[in-house]
Amino acid sequence: MKNKKSFLPLIITLLPIFYGLILWTKLPFELPIHFNINGEVDRYANKVWLIIIWPIIATLLHR
């Protein structure tokens, strides 16, 4: 039973990778990740980092 319970969060954690790969060519190289109080972007991140690396790190931390 524990296997089924841990499978759903794993799928949810990996969904951004699949969704990001589907939209890969439509996304800019850098994506905004933080906005200041005025709503202006003040920090960007590489799409590789956001779409592939962070979900993998989250998956590893989930285990």
CHARMM-style PDB file with segment names, atoms N, HN, CA, C and O in Angstrom:
ATOM      1  N   MET     1       0.825  -1.208   0.000  1.00  0.00      PROA
ATOM      2  CA  MET     1       0.000   0.000   0.000  1.00  0.00      PROA
ATOM      3  C   MET     1       0.861   1.261   0.000  1.00  0.00      PROA
ATOM      4  O   MET     1       0.483   2.270  -0.595  1.00  0.00      PROA
ATOM      5  N   LYS     2       2.018   1.207   0.666  1.00  0.00      PROA
ATOM      6  HN  LYS     2       2.324   0.387   1.149  1.00  0.00      PROA
ATOM      7  CA  LYS     2       2.884   2.372   0.696  1.00  0.00      PROA
ATOM      8  C   LYS     2       3.361   2.743  -0.707  1.00  0.00      PROA
ATOM      9  O   LYS     2       3.551   3.921  -1.010  1.00  0.00      PROA
ATOM     10  N   ASN     3       3.549   1.765  -1.539  1.00  0.00      PROA
ATOM     11  HN  ASN     3       3.394   0.808  -1.293  1.00  0.00      PROA
ATOM     12  CA  ASN     3       3.982   2.005  -2.899  1.00  0.00      PROA
ATOM     13  C   ASN     3       2.986   2.855  -3.677  1.00  0.00      PROA
ATOM     14  O   ASN     3       3.391   3.753  -4.416  1.00  0.00      PROA
ATOM     15  N   LYS     4       1.701   2.591  -3.527  1.00  0.00      PROA
ATOM     16  HN  LYS     4       1.372   1.862  -2.927  1.00  0.00      PROA
ATOM     17  CA  LYS     4       0.670   3.383  -4.216  1.00  0.00      PROA
ATOM     18  C   LYS     4       0.632   4.810  -3.682  1.00  0.00      PROA
ATOM     19  O   LYS     4       0.443   5.755  -4.447  1.00  0.00      PROA
ATOM     20  N   LYS     5       0.810   4.969  -2.378  1.00  0.00      PROA
ATOM     21  HN  LYS     5       0.963   4.201  -1.756  1.00  0.00      PROA
ATOM     22  CA  LYS     5       0.764   6.305  -1.792  1.00  0.00      PROA
ATOM     23  C   LYS     5       1.927   7.163  -2.251  1.00  0.00      PROA
ATOM     24  O   LYS     5       1.757   8.370  -2.426  1.00  0.00      PROA
ATOM     25  N   SER     6       3.088   6.593  -2.448  1.00  0.00      PROA
ATOM     26  HN  SER     6       3.226   5.613  -2.306  1.00  0.00      PROA
ATOM     27  CA  SER     6       4.239   7.388  -2.859  1.00  0.00      PROA
ATOM     28  C   SER     6       4.296   7.579  -4.376  1.00  0.00      PROA
ATOM     29  O   SER     6       5.063   8.408  -4.864  1.00  0.00      PROA
ATOM     30  N   PHE     7       3.501   6.828  -5.117  1.00  0.00      PROA
ATOM     31  HN  PHE     7       2.877   6.154  -4.721  1.00  0.00      PROA
ATOM     32  CA  PHE     7       3.511   6.935  -6.572  1.00  0.00      PROA
ATOM     33  C   PHE     7       2.819   8.210  -7.056  1.00  0.00      PROA
ATOM     34  O   PHE     7       3.298   8.842  -7.997  1.00  0.00      PROA
ATOM     35  N   LEU     8       1.724   8.594  -6.447  1.00  0.00      PROA
ATOM     36  HN  LEU     8       1.334   8.081  -5.683  1.00  0.00      PROA
ATOM     37  CA  LEU     8       0.984   9.793  -6.863  1.00  0.00      PROA
ATOM     38  C   LEU     8       1.810  11.068  -6.672  1.00  0.00      PROA
ATOM     39  O   LEU     8       1.884  11.864  -7.608  1.00  0.00      PROA
ATOM     40  N   PRO     9       2.430  11.308  -5.521  1.00  0.00      PROA
ATOM     41  CA  PRO     9       3.261  12.516  -5.406  1.00  0.00      PROA
ATOM     42  C   PRO     9       4.440  12.515  -6.373  1.00  0.00      PROA
ATOM     43  O   PRO     9       4.866  13.572  -6.836  1.00  0.00      PROA
ATOM     44  N   LEU    10       4.965  11.340  -6.675  1.00  0.00      PROA
ATOM     45  HN  LEU    10       4.619  10.481  -6.299  1.00  0.00      PROA
ATOM     46  CA  LEU    10       6.059  11.249  -7.638  1.00  0.00      PROA
ATOM     47  C   LEU    10       5.585  11.703  -9.012  1.00  0.00      PROA
ATOM     48  O   LEU    10       6.286  12.457  -9.688  1.00  0.00      PROA
ATOM     49  N   ILE    11       4.425  11.262  -9.429  1.00  0.00      PROA
ATOM     50  HN  ILE    11       3.856  10.650  -8.881  1.00  0.00      PROA
ATOM     51  CA  ILE    11       3.857  11.678 -10.727  1.00  0.00      PROA
ATOM     52  C   ILE    11       3.613  13.187 -10.730  1.00  0.00      PROA
ATOM     53  O   ILE    11       3.942  13.864 -11.704  1.00  0.00      PROA
ATOM     54  N   ILE    12       3.050  13.709  -9.667  1.00  0.00      PROA
ATOM     55  HN  ILE    12       2.783  13.159  -8.876  1.00  0.00      PROA
ATOM     56  CA  ILE    12       2.762  15.145  -9.586  1.00  0.00      PROA
ATOM     57  C   ILE    12       4.053  15.955  -9.618  1.00  0.00      PROA
ATOM     58  O   ILE    12       4.099  17.029 -10.219  1.00  0.00      PROA
ATOM     59  N   THR    13       5.095  15.449  -8.978  1.00  0.00      PROA
ATOM     60  HN  THR    13       5.058  14.576  -8.490  1.00  0.00      PROA
ATOM     61  CA  THR    13       6.373  16.149  -8.959  1.00  0.00      PROA
ATOM     62  C   THR    13       7.039  16.148 -10.328  1.00  0.00      PROA
ATOM     63  O   THR    13       7.740  17.098 -10.675  1.00  0.00      PROA
ATOM     64  N   LEU    14       6.830  15.100 -11.103  1.00  0.00      PROA
ATOM     65  HN  LEU    14       6.260  14.328 -10.821  1.00  0.00      PROA
ATOM     66  CA  LEU    14       7.464  15.009 -12.420  1.00  0.00      PROA
ATOM     67  C   LEU    14       6.636  15.630 -13.552  1.00  0.00      PROA
ATOM     68  O   LEU    14       7.134  15.760 -14.671  1.00  0.00      PROA
ATOM     69  N   LEU    15       5.410  16.007 -13.286  1.00  0.00      PROA
ATOM     70  HN  LEU    15       5.006  15.901 -12.378  1.00  0.00      PROA
ATOM     71  CA  LEU    15       4.566  16.620 -14.323  1.00  0.00      PROA
ATOM     72  C   LEU    15       5.174  17.869 -14.965  1.00  0.00      PROA
ATOM     73  O   LEU    15       5.051  18.037 -16.179  1.00  0.00      PROA
ATOM     74  N   PRO    16       5.826  18.754 -14.196  1.00  0.00      PROA
ATOM     75  CA  PRO    16       6.418  19.930 -14.852  1.00  0.00      PROA
ATOM     76  C   PRO    16       7.445  19.585 -15.923  1.00  0.00      PROA
ATOM     77  O   PRO    16       7.594  20.327 -16.893  1.00  0.00      PROA
ATOM     78  N   ILE    17       8.154  18.475 -15.763  1.00  0.00      PROA
ATOM     79  HN  ILE    17       8.033  17.872 -14.974  1.00  0.00      PROA
ATOM     80  CA  ILE    17       9.118  18.076 -16.784  1.00  0.00      PROA
ATOM     81  C   ILE    17       8.389  17.742 -18.084  1.00  0.00      PROA
ATOM     82  O   ILE    17       8.765  18.225 -19.152  1.00  0.00      PROA
ATOM     83  N   PHE    18       7.366  16.929 -17.994  1.00  0.00      PROA
ATOM     84  HN  PHE    18       7.061  16.536 -17.127  1.00  0.00      PROA
ATOM     85  CA  PHE    18       6.625  16.546 -19.202  1.00  0.00      PROA
ATOM     86  C   PHE    18       5.945  17.746 -19.856  1.00  0.00      PROA
ATOM     87  O   PHE    18       5.989  17.907 -21.076  1.00  0.00      PROA
ATOM     88  N   TYR    19       5.326  18.575 -19.044  1.00  0.00      PROA
ATOM     89  HN  TYR    19       5.291  18.444 -18.053  1.00  0.00      PROA
ATOM     90  CA  TYR    19       4.656  19.763 -19.574  1.00  0.00      PROA
ATOM     91  C   TYR    19       5.671  20.729 -20.183  1.00  0.00      PROA
ATOM     92  O   TYR    19       5.427  21.306 -21.244  1.00  0.00      PROA
ATOM     93  N   GLY    20       6.796  20.901 -19.517  1.00  0.00      PROA
ATOM     94  HN  GLY    20       6.994  20.433 -18.656  1.00  0.00      PROA
ATOM     95  CA  GLY    20       7.831  21.788 -20.022  1.00  0.00      PROA
ATOM     96  C   GLY    20       8.433  21.297 -21.324  1.00  0.00      PROA
ATOM     97  O   GLY    20       8.756  22.096 -22.204  1.00  0.00      PROA
ATOM     98  N   LEU    21       8.588  19.980 -21.453  1.00  0.00      PROA
ATOM     99  HN  LEU    21       8.327  19.331 -20.738  1.00  0.00      PROA
ATOM    100  CA  LEU    21       9.136  19.442 -22.696  1.00  0.00      PROA
ATOM    101  C   LEU    21       8.159  19.603 -23.863  1.00  0.00      PROA
ATOM    102  O   LEU    21       8.568  19.774 -25.011  1.00  0.00      PROA
ATOM    103  N   ILE    22       6.877  19.548 -23.554  1.00  0.00      PROA
ATOM    104  HN  ILE    22       6.544  19.409 -22.621  1.00  0.00      PROA
ATOM    105  CA  ILE    22       5.869  19.775 -24.595  1.00  0.00      PROA
ATOM    106  C   ILE    22       5.938  21.221 -25.092  1.00  0.00      PROA
ATOM    107  O   ILE    22       5.808  21.477 -26.289  1.00  0.00      PROA
ATOM    108  N   LEU    23       6.139  22.154 -24.177  1.00  0.00      PROA
ATOM    109  HN  LEU    23       6.244  21.947 -23.204  1.00  0.00      PROA
ATOM    110  CA  LEU    23       6.176  23.578 -24.530  1.00  0.00      PROA
ATOM    111  C   LEU    23       7.584  24.115 -24.764  1.00  0.00      PROA
ATOM    112  O   LEU    23       7.758  25.325 -24.906  1.00  0.00      PROA
ATOM    113  N   TRP    24       8.578  23.258 -24.806  1.00  0.00      PROA
ATOM    114  HN  TRP    24       8.436  22.275 -24.690  1.00  0.00      PROA
ATOM    115  CA  TRP    24       9.988  23.662 -24.838  1.00  0.00      PROA
ATOM    116  C   TRP    24      10.281  24.711 -25.915  1.00  0.00      PROA
ATOM    117  O   TRP    24      10.930  25.716 -25.623  1.00  0.00      PROA
ATOM    118  N   THR    25       9.831  24.508 -27.119  1.00  0.00      PROA
ATOM    119  HN  THR    25       9.304  23.692 -27.357  1.00  0.00      PROA
ATOM    120  CA  THR    25      10.167  25.435 -28.210  1.00  0.00      PROA
ATOM    121  C   THR    25       9.413  26.757 -28.108  1.00  0.00      PROA
ATOM    122  O   THR    25       9.825  27.746 -28.714  1.00  0.00      PROA
ATOM    123  N   LYS    26       8.334  26.790 -27.366  1.00  0.00      PROA
ATOM    124  HN  LYS    26       7.999  25.986 -26.874  1.00  0.00      PROA
ATOM    125  CA  LYS    26       7.548  28.018 -27.238  1.00  0.00      PROA
ATOM    126  C   LYS    26       8.009  28.884 -26.067  1.00  0.00      PROA
ATOM    127  O   LYS    26       7.646  30.058 -25.987  1.00  0.00      PROA
ATOM    128  N   LEU    27       8.799  28.319 -25.166  1.00  0.00      PROA
ATOM    129  HN  LEU    27       9.093  27.365 -25.232  1.00  0.00      PROA
ATOM    130  CA  LEU    27       9.257  29.056 -23.991  1.00  0.00      PROA
ATOM    131  C   LEU    27      10.530  29.840 -24.299  1.00  0.00      PROA
ATOM    132  O   LEU    27      11.378  29.379 -25.063  1.00  0.00      PROA
ATOM    133  N   PRO    28      10.665  31.038 -23.696  1.00  0.00      PROA
ATOM    134  CA  PRO    28      11.926  31.772 -23.869  1.00  0.00      PROA
ATOM    135  C   PRO    28      13.043  31.078 -23.089  1.00  0.00      PROA
ATOM    136  O   PRO    28      12.779  30.235 -22.232  1.00  0.00      PROA
ATOM    137  N   PHE    29      14.287  31.437 -23.391  1.00  0.00      PROA
ATOM    138  HN  PHE    29      14.502  32.122 -24.088  1.00  0.00      PROA
ATOM    139  CA  PHE    29      15.422  30.804 -22.724  1.00  0.00      PROA
ATOM    140  C   PHE    29      15.426  31.098 -21.229  1.00  0.00      PROA
ATOM    141  O   PHE    29      15.746  30.222 -20.426  1.00  0.00      PROA
ATOM    142  N   GLU    30      15.071  32.325 -20.851  1.00  0.00      PROA
ATOM    143  HN  GLU    30      14.810  33.036 -21.504  1.00  0.00      PROA
ATOM    144  CA  GLU    30      14.996  32.705 -19.446  1.00  0.00      PROA
ATOM    145  C   GLU    30      13.547  32.986 -19.072  1.00  0.00      PROA
ATOM    146  O   GLU    30      12.819  33.659 -19.802  1.00  0.00      PROA
ATOM    147  N   LEU    31      13.146  32.459 -17.922  1.00  0.00      PROA
ATOM    148  HN  LEU    31      13.738  31.912 -17.330  1.00  0.00      PROA
ATOM    149  CA  LEU    31      11.782  32.641 -17.428  1.00  0.00      PROA
ATOM    150  C   LEU    31      11.810  33.435 -16.125  1.00  0.00      PROA
ATOM    151  O   LEU    31      12.703  33.232 -15.302  1.00  0.00      PROA
ATOM    152  N   PRO    32      10.850  34.333 -15.925  1.00  0.00      PROA
ATOM    153  CA  PRO    32      10.820  35.089 -14.682  1.00  0.00      PROA
ATOM    154  C   PRO    32      10.468  34.174 -13.502  1.00  0.00      PROA
ATOM    155  O   PRO    32       9.584  33.322 -13.598  1.00  0.00      PROA
ATOM    156  N   ILE    33      11.180  34.372 -12.390  1.00  0.00      PROA
ATOM    157  HN  ILE    33      11.898  35.063 -12.311  1.00  0.00      PROA
ATOM    158  CA  ILE    33      10.893  33.556 -11.204  1.00  0.00      PROA
ATOM    159  C   ILE    33      10.587  34.394  -9.965  1.00  0.00      PROA
ATOM    160  O   ILE    33      10.134  33.865  -8.950  1.00  0.00      PROA
ATOM    161  N   HSD    34      10.836  35.707 -10.049  1.00  0.00      PROA
ATOM    162  HN  HSD    34      11.205  36.137 -10.873  1.00  0.00      PROA
ATOM    163  CA  HSD    34      10.557  36.544  -8.883  1.00  0.00      PROA
ATOM    164  C   HSD    34      10.135  37.926  -9.346  1.00  0.00      PROA
ATOM    165  O   HSD    34      10.686  38.475 -10.300  1.00  0.00      PROA
ATOM    166  N   PHE    35       9.148  38.479  -8.655  1.00  0.00      PROA
ATOM    167  HN  PHE    35       8.700  38.033  -7.880  1.00  0.00      PROA
ATOM    168  CA  PHE    35       8.637  39.806  -8.966  1.00  0.00      PROA
ATOM    169  C   PHE    35       8.748  40.685  -7.733  1.00  0.00      PROA
ATOM    170  O   PHE    35       8.555  40.214  -6.613  1.00  0.00      PROA
ATOM    171  N   ASN    36       9.064  41.979  -7.935  1.00  0.00      PROA
ATOM    172  HN  ASN    36       9.221  42.362  -8.845  1.00  0.00      PROA
ATOM    173  CA  ASN    36       9.117  42.891  -6.798  1.00  0.00      PROA
ATOM    174  C   ASN    36       7.714  43.373  -6.439  1.00  0.00      PROA
ATOM    175  O   ASN    36       6.728  42.937  -7.033  1.00  0.00      PROA
ATOM    176  N   ILE    37       7.637  44.254  -5.488  1.00  0.00      PROA
ATOM    177  HN  ILE    37       8.438  44.608  -5.006  1.00  0.00      PROA
ATOM    178  CA  ILE    37       6.337  44.716  -4.995  1.00  0.00      PROA
ATOM    179  C   ILE    37       5.548  45.483  -6.052  1.00  0.00      PROA
ATOM    180  O   ILE    37       4.325  45.587  -5.959  1.00  0.00      PROA
ATOM    181  N   ASN    38       6.239  46.020  -7.055  1.00  0.00      PROA
ATOM    182  HN  ASN    38       7.233  45.935  -7.131  1.00  0.00      PROA
ATOM    183  CA  ASN    38       5.583  46.752  -8.139  1.00  0.00      PROA
ATOM    184  C   ASN    38       5.163  45.854  -9.290  1.00  0.00      PROA
ATOM    185  O   ASN    38       4.628  46.331 -10.291  1.00  0.00      PROA
ATOM    186  N   GLY    39       5.403  44.560  -9.154  1.00  0.00      PROA
ATOM    187  HN  GLY    39       5.838  44.173  -8.341  1.00  0.00      PROA
ATOM    188  CA  GLY    39       5.029  43.622 -10.197  1.00  0.00      PROA
ATOM    189  C   GLY    39       6.033  43.508 -11.331  1.00  0.00      PROA
ATOM    190  O   GLY    39       5.736  42.921 -12.372  1.00  0.00      PROA
ATOM    191  N   GLU    40       7.229  44.072 -11.130  1.00  0.00      PROA
ATOM    192  HN  GLU    40       7.470  44.549 -10.285  1.00  0.00      PROA
ATOM    193  CA  GLU    40       8.269  44.002 -12.146  1.00  0.00      PROA
ATOM    194  C   GLU    40       9.154  42.784 -11.877  1.00  0.00      PROA
ATOM    195  O   GLU    40       9.429  42.437 -10.728  1.00  0.00      PROA
ATOM    196  N   VAL    41       9.585  42.156 -12.946  1.00  0.00      PROA
ATOM    197  HN  VAL    41       9.362  42.438 -13.879  1.00  0.00      PROA
ATOM    198  CA  VAL    41      10.460  40.986 -12.815  1.00  0.00      PROA
ATOM    199  C   VAL    41      11.826  41.456 -12.338  1.00  0.00      PROA
ATOM    200  O   VAL    41      12.417  42.361 -12.928  1.00  0.00      PROA
ATOM    201  N   ASP    42      12.331  40.842 -11.269  1.00  0.00      PROA
ATOM    202  HN  ASP    42      11.851  40.107 -10.789  1.00  0.00      PROA
ATOM    203  CA  ASP    42      13.668  41.187 -10.802  1.00  0.00      PROA
ATOM    204  C   ASP    42      14.594  39.968 -10.704  1.00  0.00      PROA
ATOM    205  O   ASP    42      15.718  40.079 -10.215  1.00  0.00      PROA
ATOM    206  N   ARG    43      14.128  38.825 -11.163  1.00  0.00      PROA
ATOM    207  HN  ARG    43      13.215  38.735 -11.561  1.00  0.00      PROA
ATOM    208  CA  ARG    43      14.991  37.642 -11.209  1.00  0.00      PROA
ATOM    209  C   ARG    43      14.497  36.687 -12.289  1.00  0.00      PROA
ATOM    210  O   ARG    43      13.299  36.444 -12.430  1.00  0.00      PROA
ATOM    211  N   TYR    44      15.444  36.156 -13.041  1.00  0.00      PROA
ATOM    212  HN  TYR    44      16.418  36.354 -12.927  1.00  0.00      PROA
ATOM    213  CA  TYR    44      15.152  35.197 -14.109  1.00  0.00      PROA
ATOM    214  C   TYR    44      15.908  33.904 -13.840  1.00  0.00      PROA
ATOM    215  O   TYR    44      16.897  33.886 -13.107  1.00  0.00      PROA
ATOM    216  N   ALA    45      15.426  32.822 -14.445  1.00  0.00      PROA
ATOM    217  HN  ALA    45      14.623  32.837 -15.041  1.00  0.00      PROA
ATOM    218  CA  ALA    45      16.127  31.539 -14.375  1.00  0.00      PROA
ATOM    219  C   ALA    45      16.105  30.881 -15.743  1.00  0.00      PROA
ATOM    220  O   ALA    45      15.182  31.082 -16.533  1.00  0.00      PROA
ATOM    221  N   ASN    46      17.118  30.108 -16.004  1.00  0.00      PROA
ATOM    222  HN  ASN    46      17.868  29.945 -15.362  1.00  0.00      PROA
ATOM    223  CA  ASN    46      17.245  29.358 -17.241  1.00  0.00      PROA
ATOM    224  C   ASN    46      16.134  28.312 -17.309  1.00  0.00      PROA
ATOM    225  O   ASN    46      15.802  27.705 -16.291  1.00  0.00      PROA
ATOM    226  N   LYS    47      15.553  28.089 -18.492  1.00  0.00      PROA
ATOM    227  HN  LYS    47      15.823  28.582 -19.320  1.00  0.00      PROA
ATOM    228  CA  LYS    47      14.447  27.136 -18.603  1.00  0.00      PROA
ATOM    229  C   LYS    47      14.891  25.707 -18.340  1.00  0.00      PROA
ATOM    230  O   LYS    47      14.091  24.896 -17.872  1.00  0.00      PROA
ATOM    231  N   VAL    48      16.141  25.376 -18.627  1.00  0.00      PROA
ATOM    232  HN  VAL    48      16.790  26.034 -19.007  1.00  0.00      PROA
ATOM    233  CA  VAL    48      16.643  24.027 -18.324  1.00  0.00      PROA
ATOM    234  C   VAL    48      16.605  23.794 -16.818  1.00  0.00      PROA
ATOM    235  O   VAL    48      16.188  22.736 -16.346  1.00  0.00      PROA
ATOM    236  N   TRP    49      17.040  24.788 -16.088  1.00  0.00      PROA
ATOM    237  HN  TRP    49      17.378  25.648 -16.471  1.00  0.00      PROA
ATOM    238  CA  TRP    49      17.065  24.689 -14.629  1.00  0.00      PROA
ATOM    239  C   TRP    49      15.649  24.535 -14.063  1.00  0.00      PROA
ATOM    240  O   TRP    49      15.417  23.701 -13.188  1.00  0.00      PROA
ATOM    241  N   LEU    50      14.722  25.325 -14.554  1.00  0.00      PROA
ATOM    242  HN  LEU    50      14.911  26.002 -15.264  1.00  0.00      PROA
ATOM    243  CA  LEU    50      13.355  25.297 -14.020  1.00  0.00      PROA
ATOM    244  C   LEU    50      12.553  24.078 -14.443  1.00  0.00      PROA
ATOM    245  O   LEU    50      11.786  23.536 -13.647  1.00  0.00      PROA
ATOM    246  N   ILE    51      12.720  23.645 -15.671  1.00  0.00      PROA
ATOM    247  HN  ILE    51      13.343  24.085 -16.318  1.00  0.00      PROA
ATOM    248  CA  ILE    51      11.863  22.585 -16.201  1.00  0.00      PROA
ATOM    249  C   ILE    51      12.408  21.191 -15.921  1.00  0.00      PROA
ATOM    250  O   ILE    51      11.637  20.249 -15.740  1.00  0.00      PROA
ATOM    251  N   ILE    52      13.722  21.052 -15.885  1.00  0.00      PROA
ATOM    252  HN  ILE    52      14.349  21.818 -16.031  1.00  0.00      PROA
ATOM    253  CA  ILE    52      14.287  19.718 -15.721  1.00  0.00      PROA
ATOM    254  C   ILE    52      14.946  19.519 -14.361  1.00  0.00      PROA
ATOM    255  O   ILE    52      14.640  18.550 -13.665  1.00  0.00      PROA
ATOM    256  N   ILE    53      15.833  20.407 -13.976  1.00  0.00      PROA
ATOM    257  HN  ILE    53      16.082  21.193 -14.541  1.00  0.00      PROA
ATOM    258  CA  ILE    53      16.642  20.178 -12.774  1.00  0.00      PROA
ATOM    259  C   ILE    53      15.832  20.313 -11.491  1.00  0.00      PROA
ATOM    260  O   ILE    53      15.930  19.445 -10.623  1.00  0.00      PROA
ATOM    261  N   TRP    54      15.037  21.367 -11.341  1.00  0.00      PROA
ATOM    262  HN  TRP    54      14.958  22.072 -12.046  1.00  0.00      PROA
ATOM    263  CA  TRP    54      14.273  21.541 -10.095  1.00  0.00      PROA
ATOM    264  C   TRP    54      13.269  20.420  -9.842  1.00  0.00      PROA
ATOM    265  O   TRP    54      13.174  19.955  -8.706  1.00  0.00      PROA
ATOM    266  N   PRO    55      12.517  19.965 -10.839  1.00  0.00      PROA
ATOM    267  CA  PRO    55      11.631  18.823 -10.577  1.00  0.00      PROA
ATOM    268  C   PRO    55      12.390  17.550 -10.193  1.00  0.00      PROA
ATOM    269  O   PRO    55      11.911  16.761  -9.378  1.00  0.00      PROA
ATOM    270  N   ILE    56      13.571  17.352 -10.780  1.00  0.00      PROA
ATOM    271  HN  ILE    56      13.961  17.992 -11.442  1.00  0.00      PROA
ATOM    272  CA  ILE    56      14.362  16.175 -10.401  1.00  0.00      PROA
ATOM    273  C   ILE    56      14.836  16.293  -8.956  1.00  0.00      PROA
ATOM    274  O   ILE    56      14.807  15.312  -8.212  1.00  0.00      PROA
ATOM    275  N   ILE    57      15.271  17.480  -8.555  1.00  0.00      PROA
ATOM    276  HN  ILE    57      15.295  18.277  -9.159  1.00  0.00      PROA
ATOM    277  CA  ILE    57      15.682  17.693  -7.165  1.00  0.00      PROA
ATOM    278  C   ILE    57      14.502  17.466  -6.227  1.00  0.00      PROA
ATOM    279  O   ILE    57      14.649  16.826  -5.186  1.00  0.00      PROA
ATOM    280  N   ALA    58      13.344  17.983  -6.590  1.00  0.00      PROA
ATOM    281  HN  ALA    58      13.225  18.503  -7.436  1.00  0.00      PROA
ATOM    282  CA  ALA    58      12.151  17.772  -5.756  1.00  0.00      PROA
ATOM    283  C   ALA    58      11.798  16.300  -5.651  1.00  0.00      PROA
ATOM    284  O   ALA    58      11.386  15.832  -4.589  1.00  0.00      PROA
ATOM    285  N   THR    59      11.956  15.563  -6.747  1.00  0.00      PROA
ATOM    286  HN  THR    59      12.291  15.943  -7.610  1.00  0.00      PROA
ATOM    287  CA  THR    59      11.678  14.131  -6.739  1.00  0.00      PROA
ATOM    288  C   THR    59      12.654  13.398  -5.822  1.00  0.00      PROA
ATOM    289  O   THR    59      12.251  12.519  -5.060  1.00  0.00      PROA
ATOM    290  N   LEU    60      13.922  13.753  -5.895  1.00  0.00      PROA
ATOM    291  HN  LEU    60      14.249  14.467  -6.514  1.00  0.00      PROA
ATOM    292  CA  LEU    60      14.907  13.109  -5.042  1.00  0.00      PROA
ATOM    293  C   LEU    60      14.659  13.425  -3.562  1.00  0.00      PROA
ATOM    294  O   LEU    60      14.850  12.566  -2.701  1.00  0.00      PROA
ATOM    295  N   LEU    61      14.240  14.640  -3.276  1.00  0.00      PROA
ATOM    296  HN  LEU    61      14.085  15.338  -3.975  1.00  0.00      PROA
ATOM    297  CA  LEU    61      13.932  15.010  -1.890  1.00  0.00      PROA
ATOM    298  C   LEU    61      12.661  14.318  -1.390  1.00  0.00      PROA
ATOM    299  O   LEU    61      12.512  14.071  -0.194  1.00  0.00      PROA
ATOM    300  N   HSD    62      11.755  14.011  -2.306  1.00  0.00      PROA
ATOM    301  HN  HSD    62      11.875  14.212  -3.278  1.00  0.00      PROA
ATOM    302  CA  HSD    62      10.517  13.327  -1.945  1.00  0.00      PROA
ATOM    303  C   HSD    62      10.789  11.937  -1.429  1.00  0.00      PROA
ATOM    304  O   HSD    62      10.106  11.475  -0.515  1.00  0.00      PROA
ATOM    305  N   ARG    63      11.759  11.265  -1.985  1.00  0.00      PROA
ATOM    306  HN  ARG    63      12.314  11.640  -2.727  1.00  0.00      PROA
ATOM    307  CA  ARG    63      12.094   9.882  -1.627  1.00  0.00      PROA
ATOM    308  C   ARG    63      12.611   9.854  -0.267  1.00  0.00      PROA
ATOM    309  OT1 ARG    63      12.957   8.788   0.240  1.00  0.00      PROA
TER     310      ARG     63
END
